[in-house]
Amino acid sequence: MELRRCSQAAAGREPGELLSVGMSSIGDRFSKLWGAAAISNFGDGLMAAALPLLMVRLTNDPVVVAGTVAAGTLPWFLFALFSGALVDRLDRKVIMVSVNVARAVAVGGLAWTVGTQTVSPLMIYFVAFALGSGETLFDSASEALVPNVVDTDNYDVANSRLQSTELLGDTLLGPPAGALLFGVAAVAPFALNAVSFVAAAILIAGIGGSYRADRPETGPIVAEIKEGLAWLAGQKVVRSLALMAGAANVLITGVLAIFVLYAKELLGVGDLAYGLLLSIAGVGAFVGAMSVPGFSRWLGVRFSISAILMLQSVVSLAFVLFPTPLPAAVAMFGLGFGVTSLTVINITVRQKLTPDELRGRVASAVRMVAWGSQPVGALLGGLVASYLGLRAPYFVAGVGWLLILILLNPAIEGEFEPVGYVGRHRRAAT
């Protein structure tokens, strides 16, 4: 099977037709998962605007502000492999419900400190770290659950819906709402986010059935982690996409971690306009997520990724050359479009190639590489901005996207087919 044809169902279809594929066949279980994602992602969008605004009220140090993102993403480096092993051992639905309840408690605690005016940078870091830790379990379980509730030919459709919903809430609807609520009452977006986690947990609990991986008796957890890493190391396409995602996230996190300062000091916008700029990225993300099943099947995975990387380089440099609101809005649209498109392609290829008994561990290993790089990107963005100015991280990103295109994209080629873990090792042994 050629890489550009991830599914036999794609053959002979036009891009426009692919956008409407699979919704009638995805089913009630996925609909509940999708609804839960919509609710909790809207809450995350509230936090995306409110948390930096809260930190900026306490300090305008770029490194301290960027540290908020670093604290929230550090758990992917520390805990991702362990979380993936748990996802392959335990019921994935139960994990998702439990994590959402725990996240509701953490955000509720932050809301209490904001309301009592006892919040501090350290408290913000602690809650960001707690939320990120829960995310390592929730997101790995969610990705592993998708192939259990939809058929193979609809993986990309399901992933595009989830990604579009995630970024619709995270960057289109949530941020302006979060900025507006923060302006009215600083506690409001955090309290509402806590409620959203509870609502999402209830909806996920309503998904019928048990979702423990069908696999032999489990062994020591360290050995299971090594098993997942060994599979990833031996799978060229998935491995290359993981490295690409890691490098890309260094760049995108570096520029977004200081964007609140860029918007306020260079663009001269207020809190609500800052939230609206994040929302424009959400519009691009939504368009990218909805269109990626069509153009990636039509153009092919490698060519699609090449075009996206070029786009990311251009829009990153636009922040450097045109530090005014309108060009920044266009550039934010491009960033959102590119990041989401790359994510959907990456997840879809990985799900098709990874056997079910390894999906949690492989997903978490990839996310450790992809998302574990985000604290590095956030801190580098803060340091570069501190020493070279607020435009400098965007210039570094513009060059970095071209380097990814040159160094990593050539590995995304050839043919592949999904094979089981045992079958793969038997074939390798012969």
C-alpha positions in Angstrom: 0.0 0.0 0.0 1.5 3.4 -1.0 1.9 6.0 1.7 -0.4 8.4 -0.2 -3.2 5.8 0.0 -3.5 5.2 3.7 -6.8 3.4 3.1 -8.3 1.4 0.2 -11.5 3.5 0.8 -9.6 6.6 -0.4 -9.1 5.2 -3.9 -10.9 7.0 -6.6 -12.4 9.7 -4.3 -12.2 13.4 -4.8 -11.0 15.6 -1.9 -14.5 17.2 -1.5 -16.1 13.8 -1.2 -13.7 12.8 1.6 -14.8 15.6 3.9 -18.2 14.0 4.4 -17.0 10.4 4.6 -17.8 8.2 7.6 -20.1 10.3 9.8 -23.0 8.0 9.5 -20.8 5.0 10.2 -18.8 6.4 13.1 -21.5 5.6 15.6 -22.8 6.5 19.0 -19.7 5.6 21.0 -17.5 7.9 19.0 -20.2 10.6 19.2 -19.9 10.5 23.0 -16.2 10.6 22.9 -16.4 13.5 20.4 -18.9 15.4 22.6 -16.7 15.0 25.7 -13.7 16.3 23.7 -15.8 19.3 22.7 -16.7 20.2 26.3 -13.3 19.7 27.8 -11.5 21.4 25.0 -13.6 24.5 25.3 -12.5 24.6 28.9 -8.9 24.2 27.8 -9.4 27.2 25.5 -10.6 29.3 28.5 -7.3 28.4 30.2 -5.2 29.1 27.1 -6.1 32.8 27.3 -6.8 33.2 31.1 -3.6 31.4 32.4 -1.1 33.7 30.6 -3.2 36.7 31.4 -3.2 35.7 35.0 0.6 35.3 35.0 1.1 38.6 33.2 -0.8 40.3 36.1 1.9 38.9 38.4 5.0 39.5 36.2 6.1 40.6 32.7 9.4 38.6 32.7 9.4 36.6 29.4 11.1 33.6 31.1 8.6 33.4 33.9 5.7 33.8 31.6 7.1 31.1 29.2 7.6 28.9 32.3 3.8 28.4 32.5 3.9 26.5 29.2 7.0 24.7 30.2 5.4 23.5 33.5 2.3 22.3 31.6 4.3 20.3 29.0 7.1 18.9 31.1 5.0 15.9 32.2 5.1 14.6 28.7 8.8 14.1 29.0 8.7 12.7 32.5 5.6 10.5 32.5 4.6 9.7 28.9 6.1 6.2 28.7 4.7 5.2 32.1 1.3 6.6 31.2 1.3 4.7 27.9 2.0 1.4 29.6 -0.9 2.0 32.0 -3.2 2.7 29.0 -2.3 -0.7 27.6 -2.9 -2.4 30.9 -6.1 -0.7 32.2 -9.5 0.2 30.9 -9.0 3.2 28.7 -12.5 4.6 29.4 -12.0 4.4 33.2 -8.6 6.2 32.8 -10.3 9.1 30.9 -13.1 9.5 33.4 -10.7 9.4 36.4 -8.3 11.9 34.9 -11.0 14.4 34.1 -12.3 14.3 37.7 -8.8 14.9 39.0 -8.3 17.8 36.6 -11.5 19.3 37.7 -10.2 19.3 41.3 -6.9 20.9 40.3 -8.5 23.7 38.3 -11.0 24.2 41.0 -8.2 24.7 43.5 -6.6 27.3 41.2 -10.0 29.1 41.0 -10.2 29.2 44.8 -6.7 30.9 45.0 -7.7 33.4 42.3 -10.9 34.2 44.1 -9.1 34.6 47.5 -6.3 36.6 45.9 -3.7 34.2 47.1 -2.5 33.0 43.7 1.2 33.0 43.0 3.5 32.1 40.0 4.4 28.9 41.9 0.7 27.9 42.3 0.2 28.5 38.5 3.2 26.3 37.7 1.9 23.6 40.1 -1.6 23.5 38.5 -0.2 23.6 35.0 2.1 20.7 35.9 -0.8 18.7 37.4 -3.0 19.3 34.4 -0.2 18.3 32.0 0.4 15.1 34.1 -3.3 14.1 33.7 -3.1 14.9 30.0 -0.4 12.3 29.4 -2.9 9.7 30.5 -6.0 11.2 29.0 -4.7 11.9 25.5 -2.9 8.5 25.2 -6.1 6.7 26.3 -8.2 8.8 23.9 -6.0 8.1 20.9 -5.8 4.4 21.7 -9.6 4.3 22.1 -10.4 5.7 18.7 -9.6 2.5 16.8 -11.9 0.6 19.2 -14.9 2.7 18.4 -14.6 3.4 14.6 -13.7 1.3 11.7 -10.3 1.4 10.0 -11.4 3.3 6.9 -12.7 6.2 9.1 -9.6 6.7 11.3 -8.6 9.9 9.5 -12.2 11.2 9.5 -12.5 10.6 13.3 -9.1 12.1 13.9 -9.9 15.2 11.8 -13.2 15.6 13.8 -11.4 15.3 17.1 -8.6 17.7 16.1 -11.0 20.2 14.6 -13.1 20.1 17.8 -10.0 20.3 20.0 -8.8 23.4 18.2 -12.2 24.9 17.8 -12.5 24.9 21.6 -8.8 25.5 22.4 -8.2 28.4 20.0 -11.5 29.6 18.3 -14.2 29.8 21.0 -12.4 29.2 24.3 -9.7 32.0 24.2 -11.9 35.0 23.5 -14.4 33.7 26.0 -11.6 33.1 28.5 -10.2 36.6 27.9 -13.7 38.2 28.2 -14.5 36.3 31.4 -11.1 37.1 32.9 -11.8 40.8 32.3 -15.1 40.5 34.0 -14.0 38.3 36.9 -10.6 36.6 37.0 -11.9 33.5 38.7 -14.6 32.9 36.1 -12.7 31.0 33.4 -11.0 28.7 35.9 -14.2 27.8 37.6 -16.0 27.2 34.3 -13.1 24.9 33.2 -13.4 22.8 36.3 -17.1 22.3 35.5 -16.3 21.4 31.9 -14.0 18.6 33.1 -16.8 17.1 35.3 -19.3 17.3 32.4 -16.8 15.6 30.0 -16.2 12.8 32.6 -19.9 12.1 32.8 -20.2 11.9 29.0 -17.3 9.5 28.7 -18.7 7.3 31.5 -21.8 6.9 29.3 -19.8 5.1 26.5 -20.9 1.5 26.7 -18.5 -1.4 27.1 -15.0 -2.1 28.5 -11.9 -0.9 26.6 -9.0 -2.9 28.0 -6.5 -3.9 25.3 -6.9 -7.6 24.2 -3.4 -8.9 25.0 -1.6 -11.6 26.8 -0.8 -11.5 30.5 1.1 -8.3 31.4 4.7 -8.4 32.6 6.9 -5.9 34.4 6.0 -2.4 33.4 9.6 -1.5 32.5 9.7 -4.5 30.1 6.4 -3.4 28.5 7.8 0.1 28.0 10.8 -1.3 26.3 8.6 -3.4 24.1 6.8 -0.3 22.9 10.0 1.6 22.3 11.5 -1.3 20.4 8.5 -1.3 18.0 8.8 2.4 17.5 12.5 2.3 16.9 12.0 -0.4 14.2 9.2 1.4 12.4 10.8 4.0 10.0 7.7 6.0 9.1 6.3 6.3 12.6 9.7 7.1 14.0 10.4 9.8 11.4 7.0 11.4 12.0 7.7 11.4 15.8 11.0 13.1 15.3 9.4 15.7 13.0 6.7 16.4 15.5 9.3 16.8 18.3 11.3 19.4 16.2 8.1 21.1 15.1 6.8 21.5 18.7 10.1 23.1 19.8 9.4 25.8 17.2 5.7 26.3 17.7 5.9 26.3 21.5 8.8 28.7 21.4 6.7 31.4 19.6 3.4 30.7 21.3 4.9 30.8 24.8 5.8 34.5 24.4 2.9 35.5 22.1 1.0 37.2 24.9 4.0 39.6 25.2 4.3 40.0 21.5 0.7 40.8 21.2 0.7 43.4 24.0 4.0 45.1 23.4 4.6 44.9 19.7 1.0 44.7 18.4 -0.3 47.0 21.1 -3.6 45.0 21.6 -5.6 44.5 24.8 -6.7 41.3 26.5 -9.8 40.7 24.4 -7.9 41.3 21.1 -5.2 38.9 22.3 -7.9 36.2 22.8 -9.3 37.0 19.3 -5.9 36.5 17.7 -5.7 33.0 19.4 -9.1 32.4 18.0 -8.0 33.2 14.5 -5.4 30.4 14.9 -8.4 28.2 15.8 -10.1 29.1 12.6 -7.0 28.0 10.7 -6.8 24.9 12.8 -10.5 24.0 12.1 -10.0 24.5 8.4 -6.9 22.4 8.4 -8.5 19.6 10.4 -11.6 19.4 8.2 -9.6 19.5 4.9 -6.7 17.2 5.8 -8.4 13.9 5.0 -9.1 15.1 1.5 -5.8 16.8 0.6 -3.5 14.2 2.2 -5.2 11.3 0.4 -5.3 13.3 -2.9 -1.7 14.8 -2.8 0.0 12.1 -0.7 1.4 12.2 2.8 4.9 13.3 1.9 3.9 16.1 -0.5 1.3 17.3 1.9 3.8 17.5 4.8 6.3 19.4 2.5 3.7 22.0 1.6 2.7 22.4 5.3 6.3 22.9 6.4 6.8 25.6 3.8 3.7 27.3 4.9 4.8 27.3 8.5 8.2 28.9 7.6 6.5 31.7 5.7 4.0 32.6 8.3 6.6 32.5 11.1 8.7 35.0 9.2 5.6 37.2 8.7 5.6 37.9 12.4 9.2 39.3 12.0 8.5 41.4 9.0 5.0 42.7 9.7 4.5 43.2 13.5 1.0 44.7 13.1 -2.4 43.2 14.0 -3.7 42.3 10.5 -0.6 40.4 9.2 -0.3 38.8 12.6 -3.9 37.6 12.3 -3.2 36.1 8.9 0.0 34.4 10.2 -1.9 33.0 13.2 -4.4 31.5 10.8 -1.6 29.8 8.9 0.0 28.5 12.1 -3.2 26.9 13.2 -3.8 25.4 9.8 -0.4 23.8 9.6 -0.1 22.5 13.1 -3.4 20.8 13.0 -2.9 19.3 9.6 0.5 17.8 10.6 -1.1 16.4 13.8 -4.0 14.6 12.0 -1.6 13.1 9.4 0.8 11.9 12.1 -1.9 10.3 14.3 -3.7 8.7 11.4 -0.6 7.0 10.0 0.4 5.9 13.5 -3.0 4.3 14.2 -3.0 2.4 11.0 0.5 1.0 11.6 0.4 0.2 15.3 -1.2 -3.0 16.6 -3.9 -2.6 19.2 -1.9 -4.2 22.0 0.8 -1.5 21.6 -1.2 1.6 20.8 -1.1 3.1 24.2 2.7 2.6 24.6 3.6 3.7 21.1 1.3 6.8 21.3 2.8 7.8 24.6 6.4 7.2 23.3 5.7 9.4 20.3 4.1 12.1 22.4 7.1 11.9 24.8 9.2 12.9 21.8 6.7 15.3 20.3 5.3 17.0 23.4 8.2 16.4 25.7 10.1 18.9 23.5 7.6 21.6 24.3 9.2 22.7 27.6 12.5 23.1 25.8 10.8 25.2 23.1 9.0 27.4 25.7 12.1 28.1 27.6 14.2 28.7 24.5 11.5 31.1 23.2 11.6 33.0 26.5 15.4 33.2 26.5 15.7 34.2 22.9 13.0 36.9 23.4 14.8 38.2 26.5 18.2 38.6 24.8 17.3 39.3 21.2 13.8 40.8 21.3 10.3 39.6 20.8 10.6 39.1 17.1 13.7 36.8 17.3 11.8 33.6 18.2 9.7 33.9 15.1 12.8 34.3 12.9 14.4 31.2 14.5 11.1 29.3 13.9 11.0 30.4 10.2 14.5 28.9 9.6 13.7 25.8 11.7 10.7 24.8 9.6 12.9 24.7 6.5 15.5 22.6 8.3 12.8 20.1 9.3 11.7 19.9 5.6 15.3 19.3 4.4 16.4 16.9 7.1 13.4 14.8 8.1 10.8 14.9 5.4 12.8 12.7 3.0 12.2 9.7 5.4 8.4 9.9 4.9 8.3 7.8 1.7 8.0 4.3 0.4 5.3 1.7 1.1 3.8 0.4 4.3 1.1 -1.8 5.5 -0.4 -2.4 9.0 1.0 -5.6 10.5 0.5 -7.2 13.9 3.3 -7.1 16.4 3.8 -10.9 16.5 3.6 -11.1 12.7 6.2 -8.4 12.3 8.6 -10.1 14.6 8.1 -13.5 13.0 8.8 -12.0 9.6 11.9 -10.2 11.0 13.2 -13.5 12.5 13.0 -15.3 9.2 
